[in-house]
């Protein structure tokens, strides 16, 4: 007789093999390019202001439209990921934002920039939830949170790499060359993903027609399965594939969904105002373009360090304490920036304070993706992460629209606004019930309302 195997349990209880780690690294590398292309306009705005002779306020709607594209792209790509595969959705999204970024290097005005920014945002917004879902589903349960965190850390890592590249390319070759580089690299990597990245085994387990593919994949991981094996997904989820949001607001998930959405909205509002406007804020204070660009790179470098630290803290203590402490710490660090005296020629202490703020803010943001993959089960994991991400992008849209206004009002208003947003993040995270614990936990269950 053919034996039945619960693929989720098989992977959750098995080792984290070298092959699984390689696949996780591939998904993570896609997010480095995502992080670069999300922030590339923030690097370029000071140059565009000088070349096109437009006011900085003109770029607020452009930044907002990019984030609106991300807000649309996240749930759309989440639906595609849950319906047709995380791999397919990820490769399509990386290709889209790569092509749109290359095309941007040829525009000559704000209108063309805005249109292409929407397309870039749709691709970048859709890549993140599918990469997070892949990382979560490649790893055993005890390593899932670390795998997701180390994938999402590639957003600030991409911004850090982008800042280094921008500081070298912008003064010499200009913003068009920066966009060309920022688009060509993800396009080339999309080919690598097509050749080397498999579909999630947990996703394939829900598709009877993919049994042979799944058998081959499990054999690559060292599992002894024969050709007649029947694969099951025993997660107790009844999801409405036509309306996954019903599942997200089912009795088992509604409270966590509300808390996550509040936290995502305000956290991404705080972070994306930095991504879009920090170099412009610094140049308005008399700091050189190269140093202002370095400021955003330092913010992202702090984020990379923060994610590594919070990965350890969450693995050791669970997510509630570290995430709540991180949200309050970010609010405090934003206000500390105002206490740092600086000279425009050598703003060392200011950059250090910005790095601390980036460390805490990005640690909280990336931890929220790990928390979302924990809260939502396999059947709606891509959609759950994508909807939360879309809500966060909506916060980013609003903060981007008002970024120029905050800068015009001065640094005090700018940093107080980011501090207030992080206090709201604290409230949302405190409302979430199903935080990551220190003990092994089963795949979460949810039942959609009929």
N, C-alpha and C positions, 0 to 999 in steps of 0.2 A: 504493500500500500504506500501511496505517496504521503510523505509527512508534511505537516503544516508548520511554518516558522513565522513567528512574530518578528519582523525585521527590526522594528524599533527596539524591542527588548534585546535582540541579538547585538545590535550596535551599542546600546546603552551599557550593557554589561561586559562588552569586549574591550580589548586594548585600543589605545589610540596609536594606530600603526604609522609607520613612516609614510606609507602611501596616503593615508588620510591627512596627515600633516601637510604633505605636498599639495593636495587639493585645496586645503584651507589657505595655504600661502598664495595659490593662484587667485582665489576669490579675494583675498586681502589686497593683492597687488592691483587688482582692478580698481579698488577704492582709493589707492594712492592717486591715480589719474583723475578719479572723481573729485577728490579733495583739491587737486590742483586746478581743475577746470571750474569748480564752484567759486574759487577765490580769485581767479585770474583777472576779473574785471576790477576788483578792489586794487590790485597792483597797478592796473593800467589807467585808472581814472585821472590821476594827476597829469599824466602825459596827454591824455585825450583832451583835458580842459585847456591845456596850452596849445595843442595842435588845431583843435576845432573852434577855439575861442567861444566856448559855451560856459554858462554858469554851472557850478557843481550841483546845484539843485536839479538840473536837468537829468542827472543820472539816478536820482531817487526812483522815479518810475521805472527806469531800465532795470535796476537791481530788484525792484519789487516784481516786475514781470518775470524775471528769471526765477524768482522763488515761487511765483504763481505757477510757472511751468513745472517746477519741482512738486508743488502741491497736487497738480493734475497727474504728473507722471508717476508719483509714488503709488496711489491706489490702482491706477491703470496697469502698471507693471506688476504690482502685487497680485492683481487678478490673473494676469497672464502667467505669472509664476506658479500660482496655485492651480491653474487650469491646464497649462501647456508645459510647465517645467521651469524651475529656477534657472537652469543653465541657459535655456533659450532666451528667457527674459533678460538675463544679465548680459549676454553677448550682444543682443539687440540694443540695449541701453548704452553700453560702452561705445558701440559703433555710432549711435546717434549723436552722443555728445562730442565724440571725436570729429565727426564730419561738420557739425555745427560750429565747433571752435575753429577749424580750419577756414570755413567760409567767413567767419567774423574778421579774419585778417584782411579781407578785401572790402569791407564796408567803409563808407566815407561820411556817415552821419548817424545821428542818434536813432532815427527811425529804423534803419537797417540793423543797427546794433541791438535794438529792442526785440525785433522779430527773431533774430538768431539766438538771443539770450533766452527766449522762451523755449526754443528747441533744445538748447544746451541744458536748461533746467529740467526739461522732461526726461532727458536721458540720464542726467546725474541723479535726479530724484528717484528714478526707477531702479537704478543700479544698486543703491544702498540696501533696501530691504531684501532684495534677492540674494545679494552677497551674504548678508547676515543670516538669512535662512539656510543657505548652503553651508556656511560655517557651523551653524548649530546642528545641522543634520548629518554632517560628516563626522562629528565628534561624539564620543560616548558621553553619557549624562554628566559624569563627574568632571569632565573637561569642557562641557558645552559653554559655560559662562566665560571661561578664559579664552576659548576659541573665538567667540563673538567679540569680546572686548579687544582682542589682538587684531581682529579684522577691522573694527570700527576705528581703532587708533590710527588707521591709515588715512582717515580724513584730515586730521591735523598734520600727520606726517606728510601727506601730499601738499598741504598748504605750506609747510616748512620747506620742503624741496622746491616748491614753486617760488617761494620768497627768495631763496638762494639763487635760483635761475633768473628770476626777474631782476634782482639787484645787479646781475652781470649783463643781462641782455638789454634791458630797457635803456640804460645810458649810452650803449654802443650801437645796437641794432634797431631799437625802437619797439613799440608795442605790437606792430604787425608780425614781427619775427617771433615775439613771445607767444602770440596766438597760434602761429604756424607750428611751433614746437609743441604747444599744449594740445593740439589736435592730432598731430601725426603720431605721437607716442601711444595714445589709447587705441588708435586704429590698428597699429601694428600689434598691440597686445590682444586685441579682439581675435586676431588670427591665432595667436597662441592659445587663447581660451578655447576656440573651436577645435583645435587639435588635441588639447591635453586635459581639458576639464570635463569630467563626466557629470551626469545628472545625479541628483540626490537619491540614494538608495531608498530612503523613506518615501520619497515621492513616487518612485517606480513601484514600490510595494502596493500602492493604491491604483495601479494600472495593470490589470491582468494581461493585456497585450504586450507588456514590457517584461514578461517573465524571463525570457532568454537573456535580455540585457542585464537584468538584475542578477541572474545566476552568475554570469561572467564577472560582474562587478564584485560580488561577494567572494568569489574565488580569488580575485586579485587581492582581497583583504585577508586571505588565509582561512576562510570559513569553508567547511566541508559540506557542500550542498550538491545534490544530484539534479539531473535534468527534469525529474518529475516532481520536484519540490513545489509545494503550494505556499505562496507568500501571503501573509495577512498583516493588516494594520489594526491592532486591537485597541487603539485609542478610542475611548468612549465619547465620540463626538458625532453629533448629527448636525451637519452644516448645510445651510441653504446655499448652494453654489451660485444661484442667481442673485443672492443678496447676502454676502458674507457678513455685512454689518449687523444683521440680525443675530448672528452667533456672537459677535463681539459684545452685544448688549443682552445676551442671555443671562439668567439669574446668576450663573456661576462666574461670569466675567464682567458684568456691568460696572461694579464698583471699581475694579482695577482699570477698566477702560477709561472711566471718567478721570481717575487720578493720573493715569499716564498721559491723557490728552492735555490736561492742565499743565503738567510738568513739561511736556514736549513744546507746547505753545510758547510758554514764557522762556524756556531755556534756549530754544532756537532763535527767538526774538533777540535775546541778549547776544548770542554768539554771532548771528548773521549781521547784526549792526557792526560788529567788529570786523568780520570778514569784508564787508562792503565799504566801511567808512573809516576804519582806523588809520590807514595811511593818509587820508585826506584830513582827518582831525589833527594828526601830528604835523603835517606840512602847514596847516593853518596856524600852528604855534611857532612857526619859523624853523622847523626841522627840515633838513635836506630830503630830497626825494629818495635817495639811496638809503638814508638812515630810517626814514618813515617806512619804506618797504621792508627793511630789516625788522622794524617793530612788529609787523604782522608775522614775519617768520619766527620771531622770538615768542610771540603769543602761541603760535602753533607748536613750537619746540616745547614750551611749557606743557601744552596739551599732551604731547607724546609721553613726557615724563609722568604726568598725572595719570594717564591711562595705565601705564605699567604698574604704578604704585597702587592704584585702585583695583587692579586685577588681583593683586596679592591680598588687599584688604577684604574684598568681597569674597574671595575664595576662603579666607580664614574666618571672617566674622559674619558673613552674609551681607546682603545688600542694603538693608534698611539703615543701619547706623552710619556706614561710610557715605552713602548717598545723601542722607540728610545733613551730615556734617559738611560734606562738600558743597552743598547748595548754600548753606549759611556762610561758609568760608569764602565762597565766591563773592557774595554780597559785601562782606567785610573787606576783601582785597580790592574790590572796585573803589571803595571809599578811601582806602590807603593810598591809591594812586594820587588822589588830590592832596595828600600830605607830603608828597615827594617834591622838594624843590629841584629844578633842573635848569641847565643852560642848554640852549638850542644846539650849541656846537658839540657838547659832550653829555648827552642825556642818559648816562649809564644807569643811574638809579631809577629813572622813569621806565626804561626798558626792562629792568629787573622786576619792577612792580607789575608791569604788563605781562611779563612771563609768568609770574605767580598767579595772576588772574586767569591766564590761559590754562595753566596747570589745573586749577580747580574747576573751571567752567567746562573744559573739554572732558575731564574725568567724569563729571556728572552726566554730560550729554552722551558719551559713549556707553556709560554704564546703563543708561536708559534703554539702549538697544538690546543689551544683554538681558535686562529685566523684561523687556517686551517679548523676547524669544522664549523666556521662561514662562511668562504668563499665558501665552497663546500656544495651543497644541498644533500638531503637524497640519491638520486639515485647513487651518486658517492662519498659519504662522506668517506666511508672506503677506497676506491681506492685513493681519493685525498690526504687524510692524509698519506696513505701508500706510495704513490709515493714520496711525499715530504720527508717523513722519510727515504726512500731508498736513495734519493739524499744526505740527511744528513749523512747517514751511509757511503756513498762513501767518503765524506770529512773525516769521522772518519778513514776509511781505510788508506787514504793517511797520515793523522797525526800519526797514529799508526806505520806505516812503518818507518817514520822518527823520531819517538819519541826518540829512542836510539841515533840517530845522534844529536838531539837537546840537549840531556843530555850531550853527549860527548863535545858539543860546549860550555856548561856551562849555568848557570842559566840566564845570561843576554839574550842570544839568545832565550832560552826557553820562557821566559816571554814576550819578544818583539814579538815573533811569535804569541803567543796567543792574544796579544793586537791588532796586525795587522788584525787577523782573525775577531775580534769583530768589527773593523771599517768597514769591508766588510759586516758584518751582518747589521750594521746601514744602509748601502746603500740599501741592499735588502729590508729591512722593509720600508724604505722611498718610495720605488717604488710601494709597495702594495697600491692599491686604496681603496679596500673595507675593511677598518679596522672596528673593533667593535666600535659602537657608544654608547652614553648614553641613547638614546631613544629606545623603542621597535622597532624591525625591522622584516620584513617578511622573511620567508624562501627564501634564494637567489635562483635566477633562472639562468639557463644556457641552451643554445641550442647547441648541437653538430653539427659540420660541417659535411656535407654529403660527 
